[in-house]
Each structure stands twice: as structure tokens, then as C-alpha cells.
Amino acid sequence: MSRNVGTVDRWLRLAAGTAMLIVGFGGVVGGTWGTMFKIVGFIPLLTAFAGSCPIYSLFGLSTCPIDAATSSEEKVSV
């Protein structure tokens, strides 16, 4: 998988994932919703650390301008 998550997107994913984990594990929300926050909170963290989002790849999206520029240059040079 190529990198398709830009810097701002990564920071937003880190913030969102951390917030969900704090809400889930901190006892702010309990029951089923708390469990969902605990599970779903890891997804944005994993995609932020990996720098790649499978959903972005599925739809051909990218918020990473550096990789988008290099991939277009590679297509032109071939």
C-alpha cells in the first residue's frame, strides 16, 4: 500500500482516535457505546501511524500531496 494520508489528515486521525479511546476507556460513555468507542478508536490511530487508509485506496483518494506528485511524475516518465 502506498502512502495516501497527508500530514493534516494524520493529525486529525490521531486526535479523533485518541478522543474516542479516552471516551471509551475513561468511562465517559459506558455500555455498548463505550465498547464501540474502544474498538473504533483504534482504526484512525492505525491509519495515522501507517500513513495509509484502505478506504482512500479503494476510492483512489489521497490527501498526501508529495506522494500524489511523485506518482504522477512516475507515470509521465515511464
PyMOL commands that set and color helices and strands:
alter all, ss='L'
color gray80, all
select helices_A, chain A and resi 7-25+31-40+42-50+54-59+65-77
alter helices_A, ss='H'
color red, helices_A
deselect
rebuild
show_as cartoon
